[in-house]
Amino acid sequence: MSEIRTFDILVVGGGMIGSALALGLSRQGWQVGLVEGSDRGALVTPLPPATGVDAFEPRVSAISVASQQLLDDLGIWSSIVAGRHCPYQNMTVWDGDGTGRIHFDAAELQADALGTIVENRAIVRALFGALETSDVEVIDGVKVTGWWQDGDRRGIELADGHRLGAELVVAADGANSRLRQWVGLPTREWDYDQQAIVCTVQTAQSHRFTAWQRFSPTGPLAFLPLLTESGDEHFCSIVWSQDTEEARRLMALDGDHFVSELEAAIERELGAVVSVSRRFSFPLRQRHAKAYVAPGFALVGDAAHTIHPLAGQGANLGYGDVRALQDELSRARSRGLNPAEPLVLARYQRRRKAENLAMMAAMEGFKQLFARDELPLRWLRNTGMRWLDGLGPVKHRLAAEAMGLTR
Ligand SMILES: Cc1cc2nc3c(=O)[nH]c(=O)nc-3n(C[C@H](O)[C@H](O)[C@H](O)COP(=O)(O)OP(=O)(O)OC[C@H]3O[C@@H](n4cnc5c(N)ncnc54)[C@H](O)[C@@H]3O)c2cc1C
């Protein structure tokens, strides 16, 4: 194999996280390469105008205010919001088994919105648009098939037989990161024994710019508001996380039966479900790398951690990684340090591990609290939610956490 190109920093994986990181680091003046296994053409194809449920991409993300800020600093938030997106001003969470209900309102926080729902592909598309005119060398349509190290030199091998070298390789290759495995960073992981059913629905009533989430002992159901180009407020993306057996049963139902179970599960908060798109299901697994860095190597995004989608924080944690690694590498550059300087990577790891772990622990606590049906827990949920709902400062603190404003 011949080495064809050497970079300061090579980012592997051009998803929502890796492409943002590559763009930001290149703007700092580093020589950056980005390798993405899929074809760029597929990533930048415009989304069709939304006239029905099937026009929306099934994977969407609730982008926090902090992540919006990062994307704005990269100069791409304006192109994202020039397309389809839905800011939400309210969030209502309730216990399907009781009377507890909590309501968050952006106005109480003097904010315009609690977050924005965006189709994942729209974010990747905007990032690749910006990459086109950046100094990042984008190598797409070719998979990374290996990792090499030779003394202080390191890099990756590509499926086409080429070899690339870099001072620092950053893995943003997703939850099943092959690079993380090749480099030998172990993870702590366990199966939630749940699957998330994802699809788009049209409802009889407007979503009222509210993210709805109902908890039941078999898992949470979220209705995330979407907006068409013409301003139609009757579409939502649903994420219905259920115990695996129950999820399989729901996936096997025909359209009419699925719709009637869905209406019952959301307690008809938005009236009838008028139509539903094709359904997709994703197995849910919690993973956390025991270390985020190794000599000349770092993990970001889902390659470092995956969490339950119940609070819609996975990509937001990834953008937190991007912000921290950018900050540390910017400081390194201004001091004339190598991007793989161990102290720089250690600082990145210190900043991110604690915060990601705290969020993962909170999600786990939430999931356990709602998964159990013992009377004292049900009482705690109901009283706790009502108590919290009336407790301004604590509730505001929780909302600010979810918006990423306390980091
Ligand atoms: C049902 C569900 C709902 C969610 N909702 C939310 C939400 O509301 N808000 C939120 O913040 N998060 C949410 N998340 C989490 C969010 O989707 C992920 O955290 C995010 O997509 C991770 O992005 P990433 O770029 O790290 O990884 P990925 O999106 O997995 O990207 C990895 C990239 O690496 C490329 N790649 C992989 N292997 C190779 C290789 N060998 N060579 C070259 N390229 C490679 C892939 O092609 C891909 O483009 C949700 C997750 C699920 C499952």
The ligand as an SDF file (V2000), in Angstrom:
LIG
                    3D

 53 58  0  0  0  0  0  0  0  0999 V2000
  -34.5720    6.8840   17.0760 C   0  0  0  0  0  0  0  0  0  0  0  0
  -33.5290    7.9230   17.3730 C   0  0  0  0  0  0  0  0  0  0  0  0
  -33.9210    9.2480   17.6040 C   0  0  0  0  0  0  0  0  0  0  0  0
  -32.9610   10.2310   17.9100 C   0  0  0  0  0  0  0  0  0  0  0  0
  -33.3710   11.5250   18.1570 N   0  0  0  0  0  0  0  0  0  0  0  0
  -32.4510   12.4550   18.4910 C   0  0  0  0  0  0  0  0  0  0  0  0
  -32.8250   13.8030   18.8020 C   0  0  0  0  0  0  0  0  0  0  0  0
  -33.9930   14.1760   18.7840 O   0  0  0  0  0  0  0  0  0  0  0  0
  -31.8450   14.7140   19.1460 N   0  0  0  0  0  0  0  0  0  0  0  0
  -30.5340   14.3390   19.2000 C   0  0  0  0  0  0  0  0  0  0  0  0
  -29.6840   15.1760   19.5520 O   0  0  0  0  0  0  0  0  0  0  0  0
  -30.1450   13.0750   18.8930 N   0  0  0  0  0  0  0  0  0  0  0  0
  -31.0560   12.1300   18.5440 C   0  0  0  0  0  0  0  0  0  0  0  0
  -30.6620   10.8550   18.2510 N   0  0  0  0  0  0  0  0  0  0  0  0
  -29.2330   10.5410   18.2240 C   0  0  0  0  0  0  0  0  0  0  0  0
  -28.5680   11.0130   16.9210 C   0  0  0  0  0  0  0  0  0  0  0  0
  -29.2900   10.5230   15.8070 O   0  0  0  0  0  0  0  0  0  0  0  0
  -27.1280   10.5090   16.8850 C   0  0  0  0  0  0  0  0  0  0  0  0
  -26.4940   10.8650   18.0920 O   0  0  0  0  0  0  0  0  0  0  0  0
  -26.3580   11.1510   15.7230 C   0  0  0  0  0  0  0  0  0  0  0  0
  -26.9440   10.8230   14.4870 O   0  0  0  0  0  0  0  0  0  0  0  0
  -24.9060   10.6700   15.7210 C   0  0  0  0  0  0  0  0  0  0  0  0
  -24.2160   11.2850   14.6580 O   0  0  0  0  0  0  0  0  0  0  0  0
  -22.7370   10.8040   14.2770 P   0  0  0  0  0  0  0  0  0  0  0  0
  -22.3210   11.7250   13.1890 O   0  0  0  0  0  0  0  0  0  0  0  0
  -21.9130   10.6820   15.5240 O   0  0  0  0  0  0  0  0  0  0  0  0
  -22.9130    9.3050   13.7520 O   0  0  0  0  0  0  0  0  0  0  0  0
  -23.6400    8.7950   12.4250 P   0  0  0  0  0  0  0  0  0  0  0  0
  -24.8240    9.6110   12.0970 O   0  0  0  0  0  0  0  0  0  0  0  0
  -23.8480    7.3210   12.6320 O   0  0  0  0  0  0  0  0  0  0  0  0
  -22.5560    9.0340   11.2780 O   0  0  0  0  0  0  0  0  0  0  0  0
  -21.4560    8.2000   11.0880 C   0  0  0  0  0  0  0  0  0  0  0  0
  -20.9400    8.4010    9.6630 C   0  0  0  0  0  0  0  0  0  0  0  0
  -19.7480    7.6300    9.5060 O   0  0  0  0  0  0  0  0  0  0  0  0
  -19.7840    6.9730    8.2650 C   0  0  0  0  0  0  0  0  0  0  0  0
  -18.9710    5.7450    8.4000 N   0  0  0  0  0  0  0  0  0  0  0  0
  -19.1700    4.7120    9.2550 C   0  0  0  0  0  0  0  0  0  0  0  0
  -18.2220    3.7870    9.1090 N   0  0  0  0  0  0  0  0  0  0  0  0
  -17.3900    4.2430    8.1410 C   0  0  0  0  0  0  0  0  0  0  0  0
  -16.2130    3.7220    7.5260 C   0  0  0  0  0  0  0  0  0  0  0  0
  -15.6880    2.5210    7.8840 N   0  0  0  0  0  0  0  0  0  0  0  0
  -15.6170    4.4410    6.5490 N   0  0  0  0  0  0  0  0  0  0  0  0
  -16.1200    5.6600    6.1780 C   0  0  0  0  0  0  0  0  0  0  0  0
  -17.2370    6.2010    6.7190 N   0  0  0  0  0  0  0  0  0  0  0  0
  -17.8610    5.5050    7.6950 C   0  0  0  0  0  0  0  0  0  0  0  0
  -21.2600    6.6660    8.0190 C   0  0  0  0  0  0  0  0  0  0  0  0
  -21.5360    6.4940    6.6250 O   0  0  0  0  0  0  0  0  0  0  0  0
  -21.9180    7.9050    8.5920 C   0  0  0  0  0  0  0  0  0  0  0  0
  -22.0960    8.9280    7.6350 O   0  0  0  0  0  0  0  0  0  0  0  0
  -31.5960    9.8610   17.9620 C   0  0  0  0  0  0  0  0  0  0  0  0
  -31.2040    8.5370   17.7290 C   0  0  0  0  0  0  0  0  0  0  0  0
  -32.1670    7.5670   17.4570 C   0  0  0  0  0  0  0  0  0  0  0  0
  -31.7260    6.1230   17.2150 C   0  0  0  0  0  0  0  0  0  0  0  0
  1  2  1  0
  2  3  1  0
  2 52  2  0
  3  4  2  0
  4  5  1  0
  4 50  1  0
  5  6  2  0
  6  7  1  0
  6 13  1  0
  7  8  2  0
  7  9  1  0
  9 10  1  0
 10 11  2  0
 10 12  1  0
 12 13  2  0
 13 14  1  0
 14 15  1  0
 14 50  1  0
 15 16  1  0
 16 17  1  0
 16 18  1  0
 18 19  1  0
 18 20  1  0
 20 21  1  0
 20 22  1  0
 22 23  1  0
 23 24  1  0
 24 25  2  0
 24 26  1  0
 24 27  1  0
 27 28  1  0
 28 29  2  0
 28 30  1  0
 28 31  1  0
 31 32  1  0
 32 33  1  0
 33 34  1  0
 33 48  1  0
 34 35  1  0
 35 36  1  0
 35 46  1  0
 36 37  1  0
 36 45  1  0
 37 38  2  0
 38 39  1  0
 39 40  1  0
 39 45  2  0
 40 41  1  0
 40 42  2  0
 42 43  1  0
 43 44  2  0
 44 45  1  0
 46 47  1  0
 46 48  1  0
 48 49  1  0
 50 51  2  0
 51 52  1  0
 52 53  1  0
M  END
$$$$
